[in-house]
């Protein structure tokens, strides 16, 4: 609430600024109303913080009632002020804007003053402000509440350390998993069930075991499944995922029965380990029909490891399971963990009195390790004995003694800055089994709600990343997954922390599961819900409540768990007309070819997610009315053909996620106005069957210098002036680009020699790490001049260049680590020119190197390729770092160069469907066997090749 007050004060201040700057005036008298509201909000900030503390720590109902009433006023005021700011933004945006689709009557608004229609809107906003002020007068007329004052402290981070006191439990679980099964009598259990209360460390213990080297060696196929109620999903980061059906992705939630049934074949002929994390129930029917299939298909010694809070889950499996009760760690282990976190394993030099306070605080953690770490982060900012005694004396320990874990979490929560509190509690809108939550997705939702504010040196996204690291350090978020730059890419919320967040938000943030039988989840008052996530488990499930009851919603996130959901489609007009307060809207997997034009009514909308709507072909022009929109997610809309002209009016748009939109062939001219864009996955250059006056050109990229990470440019080579447009794009100025894909038009009647010049003109920035080129139309391919200067360029993929009959001298690139060449159907020979070695060169004293840092090389679908000649390679140092070589679907290739096999430190070799390599006999007794026999790992047509026995064996999946 305190953060909401600050936001409102900022909005009120901005309105007064715009009033002067744009020469617009509020209705007579309303200017004074704004000043009055500002004074009232400034005076009540401390009372808000104290009321929140009084309610959380003492369950003071009068404080709760006061907060609820004040919150209603604040949200109403926020909507009105945002409507006013949006009207000003609209006036600015439309000044000088012309719709390219209406070339015959170009509409321009050259004056920043309001038109007649806007005057009416201004009067309506003024009336709403007056009514809110009257309501506020009644509220503040009762005087200030008499609440105890609270103290705020700044945040610091602590290092993560391993949990103490679980070594014995880990060893026991390991022995149970590695035990051999026998037929009768002494048979070891097929299923091990770890049972314990929330927060005791069941999942952590399972993860410790799962990642052990001996477990990886024992089980050649592992699957980790996160389970919640009737849903489940495979966690791809932990699973041997290649053989599992594609639809079970890491972010896809399906019925547990369906998942077990459809993945059973993946374990056929393998010794597997299946982990079912956070199981709430498994009945005897599920055991007999599904889990038994795993053991029937898998090899003897296969195991299932379960974590659960219910001791009834093992009972339902009869005598097939071994019960492993897990209790909290001892107080000695808690103190040891506290020492590791607080003093990094060093001895404490604090007084006996301070140590006594610590020990008493630690005892309140009830043996739950992650709470000990959370309290360490709290005590590190409360240095004095008095401050730490204040923590020990808090009423929260007694108030929530029936809720283990809540007192430490509440004390840590109170210490968070007000802005960070709202970011944390927003996690309550997601289900607790959302094991992997993408940081970028989360930050975009925080921005949509106004939780992040840019500073003079940091944009909103960077502020959000700082919040993330802080919340991870304080143990509110955990199991952070790092990206290549050591930044947090994804994270997990502990079950107990998630329950605590739901307790804090009550009806504010709600997650419900809807089936044909009704709603799973408690909602006491729908009209008080601000943030709602609905997950439909069945196709015939209906929306659980009328849209009129949800008029106060600020987030609506709709997911369907199996396939496209038809219900929302029929109610689009009703939904979009009534939920006008929305800041974030997600409508994925709906069976509709278009979105209702009523979308333009959502003037407050900042986040719009229409991803994975596989039937969606068009977006309405009314999208252009969403002037506040920051994120538009269209990824997975594989039938989407064009983007609307109104898109160019969204000057606040920061993220346009349009990957996996293969049929997208039109983007409107005017994209250059979207100078705030940071994410643009695919940019489509004007196609021949669209009017060039209306379509985007490469020059439209010129001003989009904040683009980062990934950019694909499609439609290259389809016009004669493409080279000059490529120069205008000035890709070199996009200094945060990491991956660039250049895709030329596939179907062209003539071979285009200008393709080489286009690539030369599209010089990328020095930050580039990955480069992809496809459908290059020339016969010869050369290395552009700029490529040798890219010190970070480590990965290149060249594909579908079907006219090209040579490979460029990529061996000259000094930093290349990964190279993939595929589907070059005119290429017959790979020779020394590929290595970048001249046949008539004069040898210098130092031996030349070709591909000096290359680690992985892949060739596939090269149907005409019949000769790989290393030529003079014996005289050179070729690929001295090569570890992995893959050759696939190259039917005419008869042999691999012996020089390459002899001179490189290969560790893995894989050959798939290359008939001219003389089949498996080539490897068993052929002349090349003694060259490849030294390679540790060899695969042929997907099967591991045993060098000792000279025969192939069906073992685990191919590693690369």
N, C-alpha and C positions, 0 to 999 in steps of 0.2 A: 504493500500500500504506500509506503513512504516513497518508493521509486515512482509510483504513478503520480503522486503529488508533484514530484520534481518535473516529470514530463509535462504535466498540465501547465506548470509555471513557464516552461520553455515555449509551449504553444502560445500562451497568452502574450509572451514577450515577442514572439515572431509575428503575431497578428498586428501588434502596434508598430513593428518595424515595417511590415508590408504596407500598412496604412499610409505611412509617410512616403515610402519609396515609390509606390505605384499610384499615388494620388487618389486612393479610394477611401471613402469615408463610411464609417459605421452610421447606422440610423441614429438620429439625435437622441441622446440619453443613454445609448447602449455603450458608448465609450466609457462612461462613468461606471456602468455595470461591470465592464471588464476590469477596471481598476479595483472595484470592490471585491470581485472574485479573487484577484491576485493577492490582495491584502489578507483575505480569509485563509487562502491556501498557505501563505507564508507563515501565518500565525499558528497553524494546526499541525505542522510537520512533526514536532516533538511529541504531541499528544497521540498521533497515529502510531509512532514507534512504541510508545509506552502501552497503548491499548493492545497492540499485537502481543507484546511480551506478557501482559496481564492474562490474556486469553490462553496463550500457549502454556504458560507455567502454572497458572492457578485455576484454569478453567472458569474464569469469571464470565458468567453469561451476559452481564450488563455490558462488559467490554466487547463481547462478540456482537451483541445487538447494535452497539454504537458503530462498530467497524462495518457491519453489513449495510447500515443506512448510509454511512459516509461513502462506502464503495459504490453504492448505487448512484449517488450524486456525481462522483468522480468519473465513472464510466460514461454517464450521460453527457457530462461536460466534454469529455474527451471526444465523443462522437461528433458533437456540435462544432467544436473547434477544428477538428480534422476536416469536417465538411467545408468550413470556411476557408481553410488553407488550401484545400483541393480546388475550390472555386478560383482562388487566386492563381494557383498553378495552371489550371486549365486556360485561364486568360493569357498567361505568359506563353504557354505551349502553342496555342493556336495563332499567336501573333506571327504573321508571316508564313504560316504553314499552308501548303496547298496539297489537296488530295490528288495524286497523279492519275487516279482512275477517272477524275472529273475534269479533264483537260479543257473542255469546252466552256466550263464556267468555274474558273479558279476563284476560290473563296479565300480572301485574305482579311485578317483583322489587324489593322496597323495601329489601332489605339489600344492602350492598356486599360482604358476606362471600361466600366461594365456596360454591357448592352442592356436593352429593356428587359430581356429575359433574365439577365443576371441580376438586375436590380430587384426583380421579384424574389430571386433566390436569396439575395442579401437580406431582404426584409424578413424572409422566413427564418433565416439563421438568427437575426437579431431578436425575433420573437422567442425563439427557443432559449437564447441566452438569458433573456429576462425571466422566463419561467424557471430556469435552473437557479437563477440568483434568488428568486422568491423562496424556492425550496431550501436553498442553502441558508437563507436568513432564518427560517424556522428551525433548521437543524442547529445552527450555531447560537441561536437565541437561548438555548438551554444552558449556556456556560460551558467552560472547559471541563472535561472529565478529570477526576482526581486520581491519576494513576502514578504509580511509582516510576521514577525516571530510570532509564536503562543506559548502559554504557556500551559504546561500539569500539572495536579494536580492528586494526589493520591485519591483513593476511600475510602469512609467509608459507613457503612450501617445505615439505619434508621428503626425504628420499624413501622410495619403496624398498622394503627388505623382505626377506623370506619369513614365513610364519614359523615360529618356534614351537616345539612340542608335538609335532606330527610325524616324527621319524619312525616311531614304533608302529603307528597306524599304517603309514605308507608301506613299511616292510611287510606287514601282515596282509595287506591287500595284494601286494606283489606276489606273495607266495600263493595266495588263493588263485590269482590269475594264471600263474605259471605252472600250477599243479597239473599233472597228467590225469585225464579221465580214464577210469576203468569201467568194465562192464557192470559189475555187481559189487555189493558190499562196500568196499573202500572208495567208491566213486566220488571224485571231487565235484563240487557244485558247478553247474553250467552258468548259473546266475548268481552274482554277488550284489547284495542290496545294502547300500550305505544309508542308514536311517538316522535323522537328527533334526533338531529344531532349526528354524531360519537363522542364518548368520553364523552357524557353528563351524562352517567350512567344508561342507560336503562336496560342493563343486570344485573348490580349490584342491581338495585331496584327490578327487578324481582326475583333475588336470595334471597334478604332480605325477601320478602313476601313468597317465596316458602319454606323457612326453618322455618317459624314461627310455633310455637307449635299449635296455633289455626287452622292453615291451615292444618297441618298434621292430626288433629283430625276431621276436617270437611270433608276432601276428603280421602277416603280409597284407592284411586289408583291415583298415580301421574306419569306423563311421561314428561321428559324434552328433547326437540329435538332442536339441533343446525341446522339451515337452511342457505344455501348459494346458490343463484341462483336456479338451479333445483335439488340440492342435499340436503340431510338431514342425520342426524345420531342421534341416541339416546345416551344421556350421561348416562352411566350406574351408575355412582356414585350418580346421583340425582334421578334416576327413580326406581319405583317399577317394577323390570325388569324380575322377574321370569316368568310372564305370557306372556311376549313378545317373538315373534319368535327368535330363537337362532341366525339366520343369521344377525340380526340387533345388532351387538355387538358395543361396544363403539368406536371401531376404523374402523367400516365399514360404507361406505357412499353409500347411495342408493337414488333412485328417491323419492322425497317427496310424490308424488301420491302413489307410491308403499308402502311406509312406512305407510301412513295413512290408506290405504286399508287393509293391512295385519295385522295391529295392532288394528283395530276397534273391533275385537272380544275380545281382552284382556280387554276391558272396559265394557263388557256386564254385566249388573246387578250391576254396581258399580257407585258410585258418584265420578267422576274423575276430575282431573285438568290436562290439557294438555298445556304445555308451548312451543310455537314456537319462538325461539330466532333468531333475525336478519333476519326477513322475508323481501325479496325484492319485491315479487309479489305474490298475490293470486287472481286468476280470479274467476268470478262467477261460472264457470264450476267446478273448484276445490271445491268451497264451496258447491254447490248442490250435487256433487257426493261423496265427501269424508268427509268433516267436518260435514255435516249433519248426516252422519252415526254414528258418535260418540255420538251425542245427542239422536239419536234414540235408540242406544244400552244402553247408560248410564242412570243413575237415574236422576230425576229432581234435579236441582241445580248444575249440572256439568258445568264446565267453561273451556274456552280456553283463555289463556293469551298470547298476541303477543307483541314482541318488533320489531320495524321497523324504518327505517329512512324516509320512504315514507308515506306521508299522503294519498296516493292513495290506499294503502292496505286496510284501513278500509272502504273506499268508495266502493270497489269491493264487500264488504260483505253486502251492502245495510243497512237495519235497524237492523241487528243482532249484531252490535258491538257498544261499547262505546269508544269514542276517548279520550285518556288521553295524552295531549301534555306535554312533559317534557322539561324544560328549564334548563339552567345552574344555579348552586347555586349562591346566592347573594355574593357580595364582603365581607359582614360581615361574612357569613358562610365560605368563602374561607380563611379569616384571622383567623377565629376560628380553621379551619382545619390545617392551617399553624402552629398555636400555639401548637396544639395537637402533631403534628409531630416533630416540632423543639424543643419544651421544655417539651414534654410529659405532657401537660396540666398545667404546672406551669406558673407563671407570668414571662414575659420577663423583663430583667434588662438592655436592650440595650438603646442606646441614641435615641433621637427623630429623628436625622438625619438618623440613621440606620433603624428605624421603617418606616420612610418615603420612603426609598429605597425599603424596603420589600413590602410595600403597592403598590408601582408602579409596581414592578415585578409581584405581585399577580394579578394585574388587567390585565396583559397580558395573564393570563390563561383562560380568557373568561368564567369563571364559571365552568371549567372542573376539577372535583376533583382530578383525578389521576395525572394531570399535576402539581397541587399544591404539591402533595407528591413527584413528581419527582424533582421539584425545591428545595424542602427542602434538599434532598440528595446532590444536587449540592452546595447549600449555606453552608452546614455544613463543606465543605472543603475549602471554600473561606471565611476566618474568618474576614479579615480586611475590613474596609469601602471602601477602594480603589478597592479591588477585587470585592466586590458586586456592586459597582458603574460601574465597567467594564462590569458586566453582564447586568446591566440596559441599558448601552450605546451601547450594541452590535447592529451591523447593521442588525442582523437577525430579530429583531422585525419589522423593516420596510420592509425588503426584502421579508418576507413571511406573510405580514399582511392579504393577501387574503387566507391564508391557516391556519385557526384557529388550534392552537396546535403545529404547526411545530416549531415556534421559541423556546419555552421551551424545546422541545425534541432535537432540534439541539444543544442548549447550553449544555444540559446534555450529548448528544452524544460526543461532542467535549472534554468533560472532561474524557471520558473513556480512559483507556490505549489502545494503538494501537492493541494489541492482542485481547482484549475484543471486540473492534469495529467489527472485522471480524466475531467473534462468533455471535454477535447480528444481523448483517445484513444478515447472512445466513438464518435467519428465513423467509426472503422474498421469498425463494424458495417454501414455503408451502402455501397452501390456507388459507385464513383468518378464515375459520370456523373450522380449526383444533383445537378444543376446548381443547383437552387433548393431550399434547405432552410428551412422555415418556423421562425422563431425560437421561436414559442410551442410548436410541436410538440416542438422540441428541449429546451426548458426543462422541459416536462412529463415527458419521459423522464429527464432529469437528476434531477428531484425524485423520480421513482419509484425510482431507484437510491440515493437518499440522498446525492447529491453536493452538494446545496444545503442550507444551514442558515440559518434566519432569524436576524437580529440584533435588537437592541433597537429599531432604527429602520428596518429593512428586512425585508420578507417574502421568502420564497424566490424568487418570480418576479422581484423587483427585483435580488436577488443574482445570479440567472442572467443578467439583462440586463447587469449590470456585467461578468460573466465574458465575455459575448459581445464587448462593446466592447473589452475587454482583449485577447482573442484576435485580434480584427480588427486592432487596433493593432500587434500583434506578427506580423502576416502569416500566422498559422495559418489564419484564415478571411479571405476576400476577396470583392470584388464585392458588397458589402453593398447591399441594396435598402432604401431608407428609406420609412417610412410618412408619413402626413400630419403627424405630430408630430416628424419628423426622427429618429425612433428606428429602429434596425435591425429590419426586418420579416423579412428573409430573407438568405441568404448562400450562398457557394459555397466548397468545399474544393478547393484546387489538387491536381491529380493526384499530384504529387511529395509533397505534404504528406500526402495520403491514403495513399500507399504507406509513408511514414514511420510513420504511425499504426498501420498494419497490422504493420509491423516491430516496433513497441513492444509491441503486444498479443499477437502470435503467435496462440496458440489461444484466447485469451480472448475476442476479438471476431472473429466470422467472418461473411462474406457469401458465400452460394453461390447459384448459378443451377441450377435443376433442369429437365431435359427428359426425354423418353422414353428418351434415350440415356445418361442418367446425370447426374452432378454436375459442374458447371464451377466449379472452385475447390478449393484445397488445404486439406485438414483432416487433420492427422496423428493427432489423438486427440480423438474426439468427446466423451469423458467429461470433458475438461478445458475444454470450451467453456462460457463463461458467458453470452455474448450472441450470438444467432444471428438472422440475417435470411435468409429463404429466398424466392427469387423463382421461381415456376413459369412456365416459358415455354410449356408445352403442357398441354392438358387431361388427357391420359392419363399425365402424369408422376406418379410415386409419391413418397411421403415418403422422403428419402434414407437414413434411419437409424431404428432402433427408438427409441421414446420412452424405453425403459429406459436407453439409452445417454446420454440427455440429462438425467439426473436433477438435475444441478447447474446447469441453465439458470436465469438470472435475467432474460433478455430473449428472447422469441420473437416475431419480427415476420414474419408470413406475408403475402406479396403474390402475386397472380396477375395476369399481364400482359395477358390478352386478355378473359376473361370469368369467370364464376363457376367456382370450383374445387370439385369434388365429393369429393375424396379425404378432406380433413380432416373432413368431416361424418361419415363412417362411423367415424372414429377419435376422435371428440370425447371419449368416456368414457375411453379409454385415455390420451389426451393430458392431460386435466385431472386424472386420478387419479395420474399419475406425475410430472408436472412441478410439484411442489408448492413449489418454491423460487422460482417466477416472481415478479418484481416488475413486469414489463411484458409484456403479451400483446396482439398484434394479429392478428386473424383477419378479414381483409377478403375480400369476394367469395367467400364459401362458399355452396354451394347448400343452404341449410337454412332451415326455417321457424321453428326454435327452437334455443336453446342448451341444452346438457346441464345438468342440475341439479348435475352434479359440479363446476361452476364454483365452488361454495361451498367446495371444498377448498383453493382457492388463497388461503390466509389472509394471505400476504405481499403479495398483489397491490396495487399502487398505480396502475397504468395499464392500462386495458382499452379496446381499440379494436376495435369491431365495425362500423365504417363501411362503407358501400356494400354491405351484405348485402341485396340487393333482394328477397329472399324471406322475410326474417325478420319474423315477426308478433308473437312474444311473447318475453319474457325470463322466466327462472325466478325464483321467489321467493327461491331460494338466493343471488341477487345480494346480498341483505341480509346475508349472512355475510361479505362483504368489507369488514370494518370499517376497513381501512387505505386503501381506494380513494380516490384523489385526482382521477383523470380518467376519465370514462366518455364515450367518443365513439360516438354513434349516428347521426352525420350520413350522409345518403344511404340510410338504411333506410326506403325509401318505402312499405313495406307494414306497418311497425310500428304496431300499434293502441293499445297501452296500456303503461304502465310499471308494474312490480310494486310491491306495497305495501311490500316490504322495502327499497325505495329510501330510505325515510325513516329508516332506521337508519344510513345512511352519513354520519355526522356529520363525517367528514374530507373529504368530497367538495368539490372546489374548482372543477371544470370539468365541466359536463354539456352536451356539444355535441350538440344534437338538431335542427340545421337540416336542411331537406329531408326532413322526416318528415311528409309531407302528410296521412297517414291517422291520425296520432296524435290520439286524441280523449279519452284518459283519463290523468290524472296523479293519484296518490293524495293524500288529505288527510294532512298531516303534513310537507309540504315545508318548512314554516317552521322545522323543526328543523335544516335544513342551512345553518346560519348562516355557514359558511365558503365558500359558493358565490360564485365570482367570474364564472363564465361560465354563462349559462342562455339559450340562443338562443330557445327557444320555451316559453312557459308556457300550458298549456291549462286554461281555466276549466271547471268541471263542465258536462257536456252533459246534455240533458234525458233521454237514455236510459240514463244512469248514476245510481246511487243518490247523492243529494246528501250523505248522511252519509259516504260513502266517497271522494268526489271532492274535488279541490282547489278552493279558492275564491280570489278576488282577495285576501282578507285574509291568505292564506298568504304573500304577498310582503312582509308588513310588516317582518319581521326580516332580510330578505335585503339588507342595505344595502351589501354589498361588490360587488354586481352591477356589471359594467362593460361598456363597448362596446355590444353589441347585445342588445335584448330585444324579442321579439314576443309579444304577449298575444292568444291566440285564444279564441273562444267568447264574446265580449262580447255582452251584450244578450239572453241566453237565460233570465234569471230576473228576478223583480220586485224582489229586494233587491240588485240589482247596484250601484246607486248607493252604498249604504252600504258595501258591500264594497270598492268602488273607493276610497272615502275611507280605508278601513283599510289599503290597499296602500301608501300613503305613498311614492309614486314619487319625490316631491321629495327624499327622503333618500338616494336612490341617486345619489350625487354624481359617479360616474364613468361614468354612462350617456352614450353618444354618439348612438346610433340607437334610436328607439322606433317599433315598428309596432303599431298598434291594429287588430285584425281582428275585426269583428262576425260573428255567425252569419249565413251566407248565406241559408239557406232558412227564412224566418219567415212565418207565415201573415198576420200583421198588421204594419202599419207601426209602428215603435216610436219614439214621441216621446221616450223616455227616453235615446236614444242621445246626444243633445246634452248631457244632464246627466252621463252617464257620462264623456264626454270631458272635461268641465269638472272632474270629480272626480279624474281621472287626471293631475293636474298633474305634469309632469316636472321634473327638476332644471335649474338654470341651465346645466349643461354640455352640454345637448342640442344637437346639430348637425343631425340628420336626423329628420324625422317622416314616417311613412307611415300613411295611413288607408284601409281598404278595407271594403266591404260595409256602409257606414254606411246605416242603414235609414230615416232621416228624410226628409221632403220638402224641408225647408229646412236649409241648413248655415250655421252662424255660426262666427265666430272665437272660441274660448274666451278668457276674460280673460287667462289666463296666457301666451298665445302672444306678445303684444306685449312681454313682459318678457324673452324669451329672446334675449339679445344674441349668442349663437353660432348660432342657428337659421339655417342657410343653404340647406337643401334640404327640399322638401316634395313628397310624391307622394300623390295622391288617386286611388283607382281603385275601380271596380265598385260605385259608389254609385248603384244603378239606379233608386231612387225619387226621388232628389234632382233638382230642376228648376232649381237655381240654383248659382252659384259664390259662395263667401264672399268678402268684400272683402280678398283677400290682398295687394292693392296697398298696403295700409297697413303691411305688415311691413317694417321699415327695413333688415333685414340679409339678406333672402332673395336667393340667387344662382341657384338652380336650382328650377324648378317643372315638375312633370309631372302632367297630368290625363288620365285614360284611362277608357274604358268607363262613361261616365255616360249611360245610354240614354234618360233622360227630359229631358235638357237640350236646349233648342231655341235659346236665345239667350245670347250672352255680351255683356254691355253694360258701362256705366260702373260698375255696382255691383261688378263684378269688380276694377276699379281702385281701389275704395275712395273714389270721388268722389261727392259728393251733388249731385243735379241742381239743387237750389235753394240751393246754398251761396253765401256771400258771399266774394268773392275778397279775400284779404289782400294786403298789399303784396308779400310774398314769394310767388313762384309755388309752388304745391304740387307735390309729386312723387309719382307712383305707381310702385311697384316701383323704388325709387331705385338698388338694387344688382343687379337681376336680370340675369344673363348668358345663361341658356339657358331657353327656354320650349318645352314639348312638349305637343301635343294628339294623342291617338290613339284610335281605335275609338269615336268619338262619332257614332253612327249617326243620331241625330235632329237633330243640330246643323246649323242652316241659316243662322244669321245671327251675324255678328261685328260689332258696332256699337261704334265708339269714341266716338261721340256728341260730347261736349264736350271730347274729348281734346286738340283743337287748342289749347285754352286752358290746358292743363296740360303739365307736363314728365313724359312717360310713358316708362318703361323707358329711361332715358338711357344705360344700360350694356349693353343687349341686343346680344349677338353672334351667337347661334344660335337659329333658329326652326325647329321641325319640326312638320309637320301630316301625319298618316297615317290612312288608313281613315276619313275623314270624308266619306261619299258625298254628303251634301246641302249641304255648305258651298259656296257659289257664289263667294265673293270674300273676299279678305283686306282688312282696313281700310287704305285708302290713307294715313291719318294715321300708322299704325304703320310702314308701309314708308318713309314720308318722314322721320319724326322720329327713328328709332332708328339707331344705328351698326352695323347688321347686317353681318356678315361671311360668314355661311353661312345658306342657306335650303334646306330639303329638303321636298319634297311627295311623298307615296307614296299611290297608289290613292285619289285624291279625284276621282271622275269629274265632279262638278258644277263643278269649277274649269275646265271647258271644255278639258281635255286640253292637249296641248303647244301648240296654236295660241293658247291663252290667253297663253302666254309669248312666242310668236314675234311675233305681230302684234296681240295684244289691247290693250285700253286700259290694262292694268296694266303693260305692258312697260316703259314709261319710268320707272315707279316702282321696279321691281326691277332694272333694268339696271345700277344702280350697285353692286349686291351682288357681291363678288368671286367667291364660290363658290355655285353653284346646282345642286341635284340634283332631277331629276324621275323618279320611279319607279326610283330607284337609278342613274340615269345622269347623268354630269356634263354640264351644259349650257354650251355654248360661246356666249358673248355676241357674240364677233366674227362668227361665222358664222350665228348664230341657229339653231343646230341642236344636238341632243344627241349625245354621243359616249360610247362604252362605255369608261370608264377605271377608275381605282381605286375601291375600295369607299367607301361613304359614311362620312365622318369622324365622325359622331355619331348 
